[in-house]
Amino acid sequence: MSMAPNPVTLAVFLGLFALVTGIGFVASRWRAGDLSQLHEWGLGGRRFGTWVTWFLLGGDLYTAYTFIAVPALMFGAGAPGFFAVPYTILMYPLLFLVFPRLWSVARKHGYVTAADFVKGRFGSKSLALAIAVTGIVATMPYIALQLVGMQVVLAALGMNVTMTLPGFGAVDVPLLIAFTILAFYTYSSGLRAPALIAVVKDMLVYVTVFAAIIFIPTQLGGYGKVFEAVPKETILLAKGAGADLGAEFAYASLALGSILALFLYPHAVTGLLSSSSRHVIRRNAMILPAYSLALALIALLGYMAIAAGVKASPEYADGFAAFGNNFAVPALFLKMFPDWFAGVAFAAIAIGALVPAAIMSIACANLFTRNIYKEFINPNCTGAQEASVAKIVSIVVKFGALIFVLELKSTYAIQLQLLGGIWMCQTLPSVLIALYTRFFHPLALLAGWAAGLIAGTWMVAELGFKSSTYAIHLFGLTIPCYAAVSALVLNLAICVVLTPVFRAIARPGVDETRAEDYV
């Protein structure tokens, strides 16, 4: 890209970025604990109260790529992009009802990951390993997409300094520096770093969003003009004809599958288990919907970008050529905001990449250390060895995601991220349902998990990794459904059918939990 940097925008951005970097490094002294222990480094000592958890989960779940991708989908496809809003509202009753149980049993038995719980509940190392590997593999492209969000911002800022690395070609130097800094303050401070930085990030996001929804429509002639500019065929979902249930069913299934998958992701579990009590989780289930309001307003930025005509502006042609519709929001901010405030907005997006990337890498490190290294490589490792391995793995994961973007390009990260929700949904019987019943045999759960993963991956592969909505033809009906939901139905069916079979031939492992551990 050849966009020239604006000195004022760049100065504001760098100033805010320097601020969060300093916060990241001093976070180790905030609520100081023994960071040579995994629960202190990877879960913040399980001491975060209501407001810290609120900021942490908000920074964890509402990422930079959300800030870029949701408006981009609205910009390019219209109404289907709004699916993120209902699902982020409806998932909080699930959080309120279910996850305090996971917190309680994890606190009682010292579980750090969902796979720890699965092993304790079913006495099955194999099933716990499957859950851990699924979480790590599904999260890696998610981290890579945070890099993609930061790449878009750096390009808009005109920070186009590159260097050639053997085997990788041209590398964005600012991106490399940003994630090197992220790697080291995560290593030194653990979960405390993104928890503190999330406070700054969320304040910047809210300031940016509310400024955008007031200032930009005013410049464009009001919301009436904004909606008039949107192509009429994209305002509403396409209705099905005859036996085709149409886009409305696909939209509903996408929201449902996303609800079921989101809090199963390792970074969401890490954020929840860092809470100081089950009551903190319930309070957050009541106040976190404030982020859904912000997300709904963020989504409208896509329509504002259409009304502002940013794609037709020649000064942004390079950005759209390089990043497609993902450049819509940065181009909108450059065109509509004063230079200094564009720097604030870009800092909000970039910091919105650092927070979730840090939490995701910590979550992957927790999974690898507890459920692979300690379980299969060094069963007699000390607590200090556990934490040391986790710190190293967190760095490896970040740079693995960076290599992912540099070597395989963002398109592949996006394609694999489509599978992330599908894969995580297949862990639902072993984690969420297991919080209430141990009816399923662990071997049946393993078989259902494998079948769900294979079926979901096959559906997306059949679509050329361009969509995750696969049309199923059943009883004369055409049912366009999110592959995660279809695969989960198959998963559960296999669990139900095979459980009596396996109970007849193999005794399940010992359940180390008790009913009172969940309350």
Disulfide bonds with the S-S distance in Angstrom:
none
